[in-house]
Amino acid sequence: MLLKPYKRVLVKLSGEALLGDGRCGFDYKICEFICQILWDIRKSGIEVGVVIGGGNIFRGQSALEFGFERTPADNIGILATCINGLALHQVFISMGVKARVMSSRNFDGIIQQYNWQETKLLLEDDTIVIFVGGTGNPYFTTDTAAALRGCEIGADVLIKLTKVDGVYDKDPIKDLTAVKFDHLTYEEALKLGLQVMDATAIALCRDNNLDIRVVNLFSKKDIMNAIIHQHGGTLITKKAE
């Protein structure tokens, strides 16, 4: 079957992806590697939006260990995503790539506030748009923010970049007997509790028929195959293949 080419994709990138070998912050070479891949996707004619997490700076687990309340802890996480977004933006600019950071929260004079209509115009004008601040609310993950922005901008697919090459029944890093899924339905992903994305994000994609493909962050070949050829990783859709 001839597949319809993607026109626009939403890429979900975890904050931890920017760490490199460090324990906190971000590695410039890793940021450059990621930005180059995203730019290669844009050069292929596909519009690119990116939602970035903040786990390389502040994680929810840390909040529990410190005894923080959930709302202020999530607000710290929101600020962490903004730092990451600004860093990626500067890497793009140093490469001569048009990019814009948009935040769900108002950081006047630092980051432009998210505007749905302007975002679409920017995407159509060869600009890579980086979405920060999550949904702007506590108790919602950046996975849910990715699903939300993907639906809002009319993305053809949500690409989730992870440290492994798809979704497994167990953690493949800890258990060598883990089995990879090539395809799942939204309902299967929710029922099995595979933790590929939080349940709210998967349900939002399901309700708006936004496909999810989970791909290895560190393989440019896998990412390009997933987006250009719509192959590889794990695909999560409404119907079974």
Residue pairs with C-beta under 8 A, 6 or more apart in sequence:
3 230
5 46
6 46
6 156
6 157
6 227
6 230
7 46
7 47
7 156
8 46
8 47
8 48
8 49
8 123
8 153
8 154
8 155
8 156
9 41
9 46
9 47
9 48
9 49
9 155
9 156
9 157
9 158
9 159
9 227
10 49
10 50
10 51
10 146
10 149
10 150
10 153
10 155
10 157
10 158
10 159
11 38
11 48
11 49
11 50
11 51
11 159
11 161
12 50
12 51
12 53
12 142
12 143
12 146
12 158
12 159
12 160
12 161
12 197
13 34
13 50
13 51
13 52
13 53
13 161
13 217
14 52
14 53
14 55
14 142
14 161
14 162
15 52
15 53
15 54
15 55
15 56
15 57
15 80
15 81
15 84
16 53
16 55
16 56
16 163
17 30
17 34
17 56
17 161
17 163
17 217
18 25
18 26
18 27
18 30
18 31
18 34
18 56
18 84
18 87
19 25
19 26
19 27
19 30
19 56
20 26
20 27
20 29
20 30
21 27
24 56
24 57
25 56
25 57
26 56
26 84
26 87
28 91
31 87
31 88
31 91
32 91
32 95
33 220
34 88
34 217
35 88
35 91
35 92
35 95
35 97
36 95
37 220
37 223
37 224
38 48
38 50
38 128
39 92
39 95
39 97
39 128
40 220
40 224
41 48
41 223
41 224
41 227
41 228
42 48
42 97
42 126
42 128
44 227
44 228
46 227
46 228
47 123
47 124
48 123
48 128
48 129
49 119
49 123
49 128
49 129
49 130
49 131
49 149
49 150
49 153
49 155
50 88
50 128
50 129
50 130
50 131
51 131
51 142
51 145
51 146
51 149
52 81
52 84
52 85
52 88
52 130
52 131
52 132
52 142
53 81
53 84
53 142
54 77
54 78
54 79
54 80
54 81
54 83
54 84
54 142
55 77
55 80
56 80
56 84
57 80
57 83
57 84
58 73
58 76
58 77
58 79
58 80
59 77
60 73
60 74
60 77
63 70
63 73
63 74
63 76
68 76
70 138
70 139
71 138
71 139
73 138
74 134
74 137
74 138
74 139
75 138
77 134
78 104
78 105
78 133
78 134
78 136
81 132
81 133
81 134
81 142
82 101
82 103
82 107
82 110
82 111
82 132
82 133
84 132
85 101
85 103
85 111
85 130
85 131
85 132
86 101
86 110
86 111
86 132
88 99
88 101
88 130
89 99
89 100
89 101
89 130
92 98
92 99
92 128
93 99
97 128
98 125
98 126
98 127
98 128
99 127
99 128
99 129
99 130
100 112
100 122
100 127
100 128
100 129
100 130
101 111
101 112
101 129
101 130
101 132
102 111
102 112
102 113
102 114
102 115
102 119
102 129
102 130
102 131
102 132
103 111
103 112
103 113
103 114
103 131
103 132
103 133
103 136
104 113
104 114
104 131
104 132
104 133
104 134
104 135
104 136
104 145
105 113
105 133
105 136
106 113
107 113
111 132
111 133
114 131
114 133
116 152
116 153
119 129
119 152
119 153
120 153
120 154
122 129
123 129
123 153
131 145
131 149
133 145
134 140
134 141
134 142
134 144
134 145
135 144
135 145
135 148
140 200
141 198
141 200
141 201
143 160
143 197
143 198
143 200
143 201
144 198
144 200
144 201
144 204
146 158
146 160
146 197
146 201
147 158
147 197
147 200
147 201
147 202
147 204
147 205
147 210
148 204
149 155
150 157
150 158
150 205
150 210
151 204
151 205
151 208
151 210
155 210
156 211
157 210
157 211
157 212
157 213
157 227
157 230
158 205
158 210
158 211
158 212
158 213
159 213
159 215
159 223
159 226
159 227
160 196
160 197
160 212
160 213
160 214
160 215
161 215
161 216
161 217
161 223
162 196
162 214
162 215
162 216
162 217
163 173
163 216
163 217
163 218
164 172
164 173
164 216
165 180
165 215
165 216
165 219
165 222
165 232
165 233
166 180
166 181
166 182
166 214
166 215
166 216
166 232
166 233
166 234
167 180
167 181
167 184
167 189
167 194
167 196
167 214
167 234
167 236
168 178
168 179
168 180
168 181
168 194
169 178
169 179
169 181
169 192
169 194
170 177
170 178
170 179
171 178
172 178
172 180
180 234
181 194
181 234
182 234
182 235
182 241
183 234
183 235
183 236
183 237
183 240
183 241
184 192
184 194
184 234
184 235
184 236
184 237
185 236
185 237
185 238
185 239
185 240
186 202
186 203
186 205
186 206
186 236
186 237
186 238
187 206
189 196
189 197
189 202
189 236
190 199
190 202
190 203
190 206
196 202
196 212
196 214
196 234
196 236
197 212
202 212
202 236
204 210
205 211
205 212
205 236
206 238
209 238
211 235
211 236
211 237
212 235
212 236
212 237
213 226
213 230
213 233
213 234
213 235
213 236
214 233
214 234
214 236
215 222
215 223
215 226
215 232
215 233
216 222
216 223
216 233
217 223
222 232
222 233
225 231
225 232
226 232
226 233
235 241
